[in-house]
Amino acid sequence: MASLAVVIPVYQAEASLRPLSDELIPALSSLGVDWTVWFIDDGSTDGSWAEVERLVSDEPRYRGVRLIRNFGEHVAITAGLDRVEADYVVIMACDQQDDPSAIAAMLGAARGGADLVLVRRMQRRDAFVKRLLARLFYAFISLLFSIDYDYRVGNFRLLTRRAVEYFRKHRERMRNVNAIMALMGVRTAYVDVPHRARRHGRSSYTLMRSARMAASVVIGYSDIPLVVSGAIGIVLMAAAALWSIAVAIGLAGPASDVRIAIAAVAGVGGLILLNLGIVGAYLGRAAREAKERPMYFVGDTLNVEDGH
């Protein structure tokens, strides 16, 4: 019999876990597979871990892993994927926006030959601003990676054992699960499901946190910012050379126009500082990766065998 594991990153989700469990058990039990569910607590400060303890005590197929602090959703997902040993692995959110009944269709697509099954959230129920930012972000990611990435796709997805093994080979500390899996290039299928509204609490992805994640993806997985800044520098150098020639032959009017000089100096100075900031971001990331510090630390586990 095939085996399936569900990895659920948990953060400040005390009120969502029990209702989610009530949906998960019948949905998974109808699949005809050996299943387990892994709750990865990403340093929650509410009662999430206590709720995970209660769930694990009630259901022997549940597992719990608690990280010692908040490392971020994508690291928490990685902590789960590092531990599961199953033929198929599903990643889903803990806020009940991902419908467990969709796992059957995802499993069918994987059995049809796909190593990665992505869920497209039809008629997204997020706020307008969040939908707009998601559309812009993924359009930019598609441009960076030369792929057609659908903004309706979130973290809800299924991987085969082979795809999980490929994913485990990517050990960068500053990571984005979606970007890594998009770059793996495995055979991909899609499942369309209605998107559900969040039933408890509010998203931890503020505008600032989303902006930091976007910057991390751009710097971590593309050198286009460096290329663009270099291109701008070349254009400004050419413009400065043409201006100097024009002044020298008297085509640009009096050469003592202080305002033009100040604007030119300010523009070039701003460009230099911008380039230094971009290069500094890349160097800082490279330095952090070179230190090879552990990506995360596990504090407690529940119903997990030694070595996992």
HELIX and SHEET records of a PDB file:
HELIX    1   1 GLU A   14  SER A   29  1                                  16    
HELIX    2   2 SER A   48  ASP A   58  1                                  11    
HELIX    3   3 GLU A   73  LEU A   81  1                                   9    
HELIX    4   4 PRO A  100  ALA A  102  5                                   3    
HELIX    5   5 ILE A  103  ARG A  111  1                                   9    
HELIX    6   6 PHE A  128  PHE A  145  1                                  18    
HELIX    7   7 ARG A  161  ARG A  168  1                                   8    
HELIX    8   8 VAL A  177  MET A  184  1                                   8    
HELIX    9   9 LEU A  207  TYR A  221  1                                  15    
HELIX   10  10 ILE A  224  ALA A  248  1                                  25    
HELIX   11  11 VAL A  258  ALA A  290  1                                  33    
SHEET    1   A 8 THR A 188  PRO A 194  0                                        
SHEET    2   A 8 LEU A 116  MET A 122  1                                        
SHEET    3   A 8 VAL A 153  THR A 160 -1                                        
SHEET    4   A 8 TYR A  88  ILE A  91 -1                                        
SHEET    5   A 8 SER A   3  VAL A  10  1                                        
SHEET    6   A 8 ASP A  34  ASP A  41  1                                        
SHEET    7   A 8 TYR A  62  LEU A  67  1                                        
SHEET    8   A 8 VAL A 298  LEU A 302 -1                                        
END                                                                             
